[in-house]
């Protein structure tokens, strides 16, 4: 092996070594970022149902509810929250927001339930709904569900539908 070959080989080893060190630094930083993200609010279980039982568990969870449904319950378990985290529950119907609930968390883990219902106690109009769960302004989950359409739903006014 000539002196020039050794010099070229040493230069290649130096470049490879710097590449490996750079890769290790990059990976180390990415794992730290993941740990910060992993320590943030987490939804462990989310269910849509009409009501809760005596033990506060969802009754008949599903994404298609009957046409005579008078209320919808969003039930979820959460963990990794910080005291004071802000939750926003945003209900939508046919692509328009119809209700917004806000809540400040006091515990790092727990179970919460929020309801959508009409003020007059009547059945919810048939159609497509959504509910979004956001923590500190960042959407964490979007659930879609529907209420079966009935003949009473024909010609309803969206502005009056959930008043």
C-alpha positions in Angstrom: 0.0 0.0 0.0 1.4 3.4 -1.0 1.5 6.5 1.1 -1.3 8.1 -1.1 -3.5 5.1 -0.6 -3.1 5.3 3.2 -3.9 9.0 3.1 -7.1 8.4 1.1 -8.1 5.5 3.4 -7.5 7.7 6.5 -9.6 10.5 4.9 -12.4 8.1 4.2 -12.3 6.8 7.7 -12.4 10.3 9.1 -15.5 11.2 7.0 -17.2 8.0 8.0 -16.4 8.6 11.7 -17.8 12.1 11.5 -20.9 10.8 9.8 -21.4 8.2 12.5 -20.9 10.8 15.3 -23.4 13.1 13.6 -25.9 10.3 13.2 -25.6 9.4 16.9 -26.1 13.1 18.0 -29.2 13.3 15.7 -30.7 10.1 17.1 -30.0 11.2 20.7 -31.9 14.4 20.1 -34.8 12.7 18.4 -35.3 10.3 21.3 -35.3 13.2 23.7 -38.0 15.0 21.6 -40.1 11.8 21.6 -39.8 11.6 25.4 -41.1 15.1 25.8 -44.0 14.3 23.4 -44.6 11.0 25.1 -45.0 12.7 28.5 -48.0 14.8 27.1 -51.7 14.2 27.3 -52.8 10.8 26.1 -56.3 9.4 25.3 -56.4 5.7 26.4 -60.0 4.8 25.4 -62.7 6.8 23.7 -66.3 5.7 23.2 -69.5 7.2 21.8 -72.7 5.9 23.5 -76.2 7.1 24.5 -75.7 6.8 28.2 -73.6 5.5 31.1 -74.5 2.7 33.5 -74.4 3.0 37.3 -70.6 2.3 37.3 -70.1 5.2 34.8 -69.3 2.8 31.9 -70.7 3.3 28.4 -73.9 1.5 27.5 -74.1 0.1 23.9 -71.2 2.1 22.5 -71.2 2.5 18.7 -71.0 4.9 15.8 -74.6 4.5 14.5 -77.3 5.6 17.0 -81.0 5.0 16.6 -83.3 7.8 15.2 -85.0 8.3 18.5 -81.7 9.2 20.3 -82.2 12.1 22.7 -78.6 12.4 23.8 -75.1 11.3 22.9 -72.3 10.7 25.4 -68.6 11.0 24.7 -66.8 8.9 27.3 -63.0 8.7 27.5 -60.1 7.7 29.7 -57.0 9.8 29.7 -53.5 9.8 31.2 -50.3 11.8 31.2 -52.1 15.1 31.8 -50.7 18.0 33.7 -52.7 19.8 36.3 -54.4 22.7 34.6 -54.4 21.3 31.1 -57.3 22.6 29.2 -59.7 20.3 27.4 -62.1 21.4 24.6 -64.8 19.2 23.4 -66.2 20.4 20.1 -69.4 18.8 18.7 -70.3 19.1 15.0 -73.4 18.3 13.0 -73.4 18.3 9.2 -70.0 20.0 9.1 -71.0 22.9 11.5 -70.0 23.4 15.1 -73.1 23.1 17.4 -71.6 22.9 20.9 -68.3 23.6 22.6 -67.4 22.4 26.1 -64.3 23.5 28.0 -62.8 21.9 31.1 -59.6 22.2 33.2 -58.0 18.9 34.3 -57.1 18.6 37.9 -55.6 15.0 37.8 -53.0 13.4 35.6 -55.3 10.5 34.7 -59.0 9.8 34.9 -62.3 9.3 33.1 -64.5 12.1 31.7 -67.9 12.2 30.0 -69.5 15.0 28.0 -73.0 15.0 26.5 -74.7 16.5 23.4 -78.5 17.0 23.7 -81.2 19.3 22.7 -82.4 21.9 25.2 -86.1 20.8 24.7 -85.3 17.2 25.4 -86.4 16.0 22.0 -84.7 13.5 19.7 -81.5 14.6 18.0 -81.9 15.2 14.2 -80.7 12.4 12.0 -77.5 12.8 10.2 -73.7 12.9 10.5 -72.0 14.2 13.6 -68.5 14.6 14.9 -66.8 15.3 18.2 -63.3 16.6 18.6 -61.2 16.3 21.8 -58.5 18.9 22.0 -55.9 19.4 24.8 -54.3 22.8 25.2 -55.5 23.9 21.7 -54.2 20.7 19.9 -56.7 18.2 18.5 -56.0 14.8 19.9 -58.9 12.8 18.5 -61.8 13.2 16.1 -64.7 10.8 16.3 -67.4 10.6 13.7 -70.9 9.0 14.4 -74.4 9.2 13.0 -78.0 9.3 14.2 -80.3 7.4 11.9 -82.5 9.6 9.8 -86.3 9.4 10.4 -89.3 10.9 8.6 -89.4 13.7 11.4 -86.0 14.9 10.2 -87.2 16.0 6.8 -87.1 19.8 6.4 -85.5 20.6 9.7 -83.7 23.8 10.2 -80.0 23.4 11.2 -80.0 26.7 13.2 -83.0 25.5 15.2 -82.1 21.8 15.3 -80.0 21.8 18.5 -81.4 24.8 20.3 
